[in-house]
């Protein structure tokens, strides 16, 4: 079985419009919500074997917060540039290329791509993944390349406002 955790980055600042989009930092509210989500994931027994993050500062910081909560080494977070506004198809290709010896993978990225990608697997579609939201998808397969054909379950969807 393969488990994919799809995470939208935490709430970020729009205060300084002179910085590039990918440099926008998290705001305190985003940090607090991500820590709450991290604690929730820890309670659920989430143990990622691989965390991939967009190179954008807000995604990287979110990945680091969750990694800390889940006892995943920060130095092992992998920057994946195609998680930054490359589309749901690019995200699909990232998953297809995952090593099959990793059964639990977390991807931290951005909307609208994250919502579009999550909705491929959700029966009850969501309109919008809020910041710090997580969708967990469990695939009944041993190969990442087979996820689109595999039976799947949605063990949980976490929206930070509900915590």
N, C-alpha and C positions, 0 to 999 in steps of 0.2 A: 504494500500500500504506500501511496505517496500523499503527503499533506503539504498544501500550499497556503501560506498566510499572506494575504494581500492587504497591504497597509498604505493608507494615505498619510502623507506627512502631517505633522502637527501645525497648528495655527501659527502663521508667520506675520511679520510686520510689513505694512505698506507705508510706514512713516517716512522713510527716506526714498523718494522716487528717483533719486539720482544714481542709485546703485543698480546693477544688473539684476534681472529677475532671479538668476541662479544664486545670487549672493544674499538674498533676503534671509534674515535670521528669524528664529522662533521668538515669539513673545512669551511672557511669563505664563499666560493662560494656556498656551500650547504646551509648554514644558510640564505644567501641572497635570494637564489632561493626559499627556503621554505617559507620565509616571503612573497615573491611575490605571491606564490601559495596560501598562507593563505589569502592574500588580495583579490585575484581572487575569492576564495571560499566564502569569506564574501560578495562580490558583488553579487554572485549568490544566496545568501540567505541560504547557508548551515548552518544547526544548528544540529550537531550531539547530540544524546541523550546518546551515548555511544562511547567511543574511546578505542579500543584495540590496544596494541603495543607489538611487539616482545621485549624480554628482552635486546636485543643488544643495546648498548649505542647509536648508530647512529639512530636506529628506535625510541627509547625513546625520544631522543632530537628532532627528527622530529615531533613526536606526540605532544610534549610540545609546539613547535613553532606554530603548527596548532591550538592546543587547545587555546593558547593565542589569536590568530587572530580571533577565532570563539567564544570567551567568554565561553569556556568550562573549568570547574575547573580542573587544573592540578592534584589535589589530587584524582580526579575521573577516571583518565586514568588507565585502567586495563592492567597489564602485562599478556600476553598470550604466554607462552613458545613455543607453537606449531606453532607460526608464524615465528619461526626461523628455516628455512630449514627443515621443516617437510613434505613438498609436498602439492600439490594442493588439494589432498583428505583430508588431515588434515584441511586445510582451510575450505573446504566444511563442515566438521564435526563441526568446530567452529561455522559456520553460523547456521547450523541446531540447535545447542544448545542455540542460542540467545533467550533471553526472548521476547515473542511476544508483550510485552508492550513497547518495544523500536522499533520505526519505522525507525530511522535514525542512522545508525551505520557506524563508520569509523574503518578500519583495516590498521595498518601500519606495513609493513613487507619488504620482500626481494625478489630479483630475484634469480633464475628463477621462483620460485613458484608464485610470484605475477602476472607475465605475463601469466603464464599457467592458473592460476585461472581466471583472467580477460578474457582470450580468450574463456573460456567456455561460456561466455555470449555475446561476441562480434560477430556480423556478419562479420565485416571487421576486421580480426585478426591483431594483432600488433606483430611485430617481437620481440620487446624489450621495456619494460617500462623503460624509463630513470629515473634517480634519481629525486625524488620529483614529479614524475608524479602521476596523479589521474584519475581513471576511476570511473564514477558514474553509477550505475545500479539501475533502478527503477523496482520493481517487483509488478505485479498486484495480490497481495495476502495479507492476514492478518496474515499469519503464516510463519515464517522463514523455517520451515520444508518443505514447499511447493514450495520453490523458483525454483527448477529445472523443475517443471511442469508449473510454472506460466508464463503468458505473461510478457514480459519485454521490457523496453526502455533503451536507453543510452542517458540521457539528455546532458552529456558532457564528454569529455576526455580532460584533461589538461596536456600539456607538457610544462615545465617551459621555454624552449627555445622560445616558441611561445608567451610568455607574454612580 
